[in-house]
């Protein structure tokens, strides 16, 4: 039963991340979030109990959870952050 409980807790945490991000976005009057929204992503990680790691790992972890959530639609934006144009994942509330 311990393995089942840990698996269930893991799934609940992943679902909670998407719900937390949704609440943060609504509170801030936002309907999209992307890689460059570090403030929103870090707030979501903190409120969801995600251990903050290197910012890139935290961003990837949060966005990967949004990617699997029924609350969000995935798209892409093109941005020039480091001198080159790249595609970044962008998520819009459904």
Backbone torsions as a table, in degrees:
resi	resn	phi	psi	omega
1	UNK	NA	-26.6	-179.9
2	UNK	-60.9	-44.1	179.5
3	UNK	-62.8	-40.9	178.5
4	UNK	-64.5	-43.3	-179.3
5	UNK	-63.1	-43.4	178.9
6	UNK	-63.4	-40.5	178.8
7	UNK	-64.3	-43.3	179.3
8	UNK	-64.8	-43.1	177.9
9	UNK	-61.0	-40.5	179.6
10	UNK	-62.5	-45.3	-179.8
11	UNK	-66.1	-39.7	178.3
12	UNK	-63.8	-42.7	179.5
13	UNK	-61.5	-42.3	-179.9
14	UNK	-64.6	-40.1	177.5
15	UNK	-67.2	-38.8	-179.4
16	UNK	-63.2	-34.3	179.2
17	UNK	-59.4	-46.2	-179.5
18	UNK	-64.8	-41.8	179.3
19	UNK	-66.4	-38.3	178.2
20	UNK	-64.5	-44.3	178.9
21	UNK	-62.7	-40.8	178.9
22	UNK	-59.3	-45.7	178.4
23	UNK	-61.7	-43.3	179.3
24	UNK	-61.6	-44.7	-178.9
25	UNK	-64.0	-44.5	179.3
26	UNK	-63.5	-40.5	178.9
27	UNK	-61.6	-34.7	-177.6
28	UNK	-95.6	7.2	179.0
29	UNK	67.0	32.2	-178.3
30	UNK	-110.2	149.0	173.1
31	UNK	-122.0	-0.8	176.0
32	UNK	-135.3	153.7	173.6
33	UNK	-141.2	142.7	179.5
34	UNK	-142.3	178.7	-177.4
35	UNK	-49.6	-35.7	-175.8
36	UNK	-82.1	-2.7	180.0
37	UNK	-89.0	61.1	-173.3
38	UNK	-60.5	-37.7	-179.1
39	UNK	-62.0	-45.2	178.6
40	UNK	-65.5	-42.3	-177.5
41	UNK	-66.0	-43.3	179.4
42	UNK	-66.5	-37.8	177.0
43	UNK	-63.4	-43.0	178.8
44	UNK	-62.0	-44.6	-179.9
45	UNK	-61.5	-44.8	-178.8
46	UNK	-64.0	-47.1	-178.6
47	UNK	-69.5	-24.9	-179.0
48	UNK	-89.5	-4.6	-179.9
49	UNK	79.7	18.8	178.1
50	UNK	-79.2	130.5	178.3
51	UNK	-66.5	120.6	-179.7
52	UNK	-71.4	124.9	179.5
53	UNK	-115.5	-150.5	172.3
54	UNK	-59.3	138.9	-176.8
55	UNK	-51.0	-39.4	-179.6
56	UNK	-64.1	-38.5	179.1
57	UNK	-68.5	-40.3	178.8
58	UNK	-64.2	-45.5	178.7
59	UNK	-58.2	-49.2	-178.7
60	UNK	-61.1	-43.6	-178.7
61	UNK	-61.2	-47.3	-179.3
62	UNK	-66.1	-47.6	-178.7
63	UNK	-65.0	-35.2	176.4
64	UNK	-61.6	-36.8	178.1
65	UNK	-70.3	-37.2	177.2
66	UNK	-66.3	-33.2	-179.4
67	UNK	-60.4	-32.3	-177.6
68	UNK	-96.0	1.0	-174.3
69	UNK	-89.3	140.2	175.6
70	UNK	-74.0	-7.6	-179.1
71	UNK	-80.4	-14.4	-171.6
72	UNK	-127.9	150.6	172.0
73	UNK	-109.6	131.6	-177.4
74	UNK	-90.1	139.9	173.9
75	UNK	-147.2	-169.7	179.1
76	UNK	-136.5	148.9	170.3
77	UNK	-124.6	155.5	175.8
78	UNK	-105.1	125.5	-178.3
79	UNK	-135.8	154.0	177.8
80	UNK	-112.3	92.7	-177.0
81	UNK	-98.0	-44.5	-174.3
82	UNK	-115.9	28.3	178.9
83	UNK	94.9	-5.1	177.5
84	UNK	-132.1	147.0	179.4
85	UNK	-79.4	131.2	179.7
86	UNK	-137.9	156.3	174.6
87	UNK	-90.1	134.2	177.9
88	UNK	-125.5	142.7	176.8
89	UNK	-65.4	141.9	178.2
90	UNK	-135.6	137.1	-178.5
91	UNK	-121.7	133.4	-179.6
92	UNK	-115.2	139.7	176.6
93	UNK	-64.0	139.4	176.6
94	UNK	-80.9	NA	NA
